[in-house]
């Protein structure tokens, strides 16, 4: 019975080890290429995780995107060309910093616009309340 239990535990340990994925091994030509890759990967959003860059995500699509980015880098494409390719494929969402254009004005300038509107509303409320004054105490008792 102990031998069977030990065998089952050993089998479970092997099964658990088989499920752990091996870390991704990307082959860089030199340190400059690796630094460029990491800088670019940090600017690209994982389309599945949505709150992580492809550099930080362990999702399969992020791994695929990392391999694709490196392949395009090694093919001689610039960072702008790589970003353009990914935007064409996944949309502006893939960029952490979308380009400033007519479609993204609200995204870029919306927070400042809301802040200005809030400030204007605050000034308006303060001015309206400024008309009601409390009489000063002149020292006389009633």
C-alpha positions as CSV (number, residue, x, y, z in Angstrom):
1,X,0.0,0.0,0.0
2,X,2.8,2.4,0.9
3,X,4.5,1.6,-2.4
4,X,1.3,2.4,-4.3
5,X,0.9,5.7,-2.5
6,X,4.5,6.6,-3.1
7,X,4.1,5.7,-6.8
8,X,0.9,7.9,-7.1
9,X,2.7,10.8,-5.4
10,X,5.6,10.5,-7.8
11,X,3.3,10.3,-10.8
12,X,1.5,13.5,-9.5
13,X,4.8,15.3,-9.1
14,X,5.8,14.4,-12.7
15,X,2.4,15.5,-14.0
16,X,2.7,18.8,-12.2
17,X,6.2,19.3,-13.5
18,X,5.0,18.6,-17.1
19,X,2.3,21.3,-16.8
20,X,4.8,24.1,-15.8
21,X,5.8,25.9,-19.0
22,X,9.4,26.4,-19.7
23,X,10.5,30.0,-19.8
24,X,10.5,31.6,-23.2
25,X,14.0,31.8,-24.7
26,X,14.4,34.7,-27.2
27,X,17.7,34.8,-29.0
28,X,19.1,38.4,-29.3
29,X,22.0,39.3,-31.6
30,X,23.5,41.7,-29.1
31,X,22.8,43.7,-26.0
32,X,21.6,46.8,-28.0
33,X,18.9,44.6,-29.7
34,X,17.8,43.2,-26.4
35,X,17.5,46.7,-24.9
36,X,15.5,47.9,-27.9
37,X,13.3,44.9,-27.7
38,X,12.5,45.4,-24.0
39,X,11.8,49.1,-24.5
40,X,9.4,48.4,-27.4
41,X,7.7,45.5,-25.6
42,X,7.1,47.7,-22.6
43,X,5.2,50.2,-24.9
44,X,2.8,47.5,-26.3
45,X,-0.3,46.3,-24.4
46,X,-1.3,42.7,-24.2
47,X,-4.5,42.5,-26.1
48,X,-5.8,39.7,-23.8
49,X,-4.7,41.0,-20.4
50,X,-5.5,44.6,-21.1
51,X,-3.6,46.0,-18.1
52,X,-0.2,44.5,-18.8
53,X,2.4,45.1,-21.4
54,X,3.5,42.2,-23.6
55,X,6.8,42.3,-21.7
56,X,5.0,41.6,-18.4
57,X,2.3,39.2,-19.5
58,X,2.4,35.4,-19.5
59,X,-0.5,35.0,-21.8
60,X,0.1,33.0,-24.9
61,X,-0.8,35.9,-27.2
62,X,1.8,38.1,-25.4
63,X,4.4,35.4,-26.0
64,X,3.4,35.2,-29.7
65,X,3.6,39.0,-29.9
66,X,7.1,39.1,-28.3
67,X,8.3,36.5,-30.9
68,X,6.7,38.5,-33.7
69,X,8.2,41.8,-32.5
70,X,11.7,40.2,-32.3
71,X,11.3,38.6,-35.7
72,X,10.3,42.0,-37.2
73,X,13.2,43.7,-35.5
74,X,15.7,41.2,-36.8
75,X,14.1,41.6,-40.3
76,X,15.2,45.3,-40.1
77,X,11.9,47.0,-39.4
78,X,11.9,50.2,-37.3
79,X,9.9,50.6,-34.1
80,X,7.4,52.8,-35.9
81,X,6.9,50.1,-38.6
82,X,6.4,47.4,-36.0
83,X,3.9,49.5,-34.1
84,X,2.1,50.4,-37.3
85,X,1.8,46.6,-38.1
86,X,0.5,45.8,-34.7
87,X,-2.0,48.7,-34.8
88,X,-3.2,47.5,-38.2
89,X,-3.7,44.1,-36.8
90,X,-5.1,44.8,-33.3
91,X,-6.1,48.5,-33.3
92,X,-4.9,51.5,-31.3
93,X,-5.6,49.6,-28.1
94,X,-2.3,47.7,-28.5
95,X,-0.4,51.0,-27.8
96,X,-0.1,52.3,-24.3
97,X,0.3,55.8,-25.7
98,X,-2.0,56.1,-28.7
99,X,-1.2,58.6,-31.3
100,X,-2.7,62.1,-31.1
101,X,-5.2,62.3,-33.9
102,X,-8.8,63.3,-34.4
103,X,-10.1,59.9,-33.2
104,X,-8.1,60.0,-30.0
105,X,-8.6,63.7,-29.0
106,X,-11.2,62.9,-26.4
107,X,-8.8,60.3,-24.9
108,X,-5.9,62.7,-24.8
109,X,-7.7,66.0,-23.9
110,X,-10.9,64.7,-22.2
111,X,-9.4,64.6,-18.6
112,X,-8.2,68.2,-19.0
113,X,-11.6,69.3,-20.4
114,X,-13.4,67.7,-17.4
115,X,-11.0,69.4,-15.0
116,X,-11.7,72.8,-16.6
117,X,-15.5,72.2,-16.6
118,X,-15.3,71.2,-12.9
119,X,-13.3,74.3,-12.1
120,X,-15.7,76.6,-14.0
121,X,-18.6,75.0,-12.1
122,X,-16.9,75.6,-8.8
123,X,-16.2,79.2,-9.6
124,X,-19.9,79.7,-10.7
125,X,-21.2,78.1,-7.4
126,X,-18.8,80.2,-5.3
127,X,-19.9,83.4,-7.0
128,X,-23.6,82.7,-6.6
129,X,-23.1,82.0,-2.9
130,X,-21.0,85.2,-2.5
131,X,-24.2,87.3,-2.8
132,X,-25.6,86.0,0.5
133,X,-23.7,87.7,3.3
134,X,-24.1,87.1,7.0
135,X,-24.5,90.4,8.9
136,X,-21.5,91.4,10.9
137,X,-21.9,91.6,14.7
138,X,-22.0,95.3,15.6
139,X,-21.7,94.6,19.3
140,X,-25.3,95.4,20.2
141,X,-27.3,92.9,22.1
142,X,-31.0,92.4,21.5
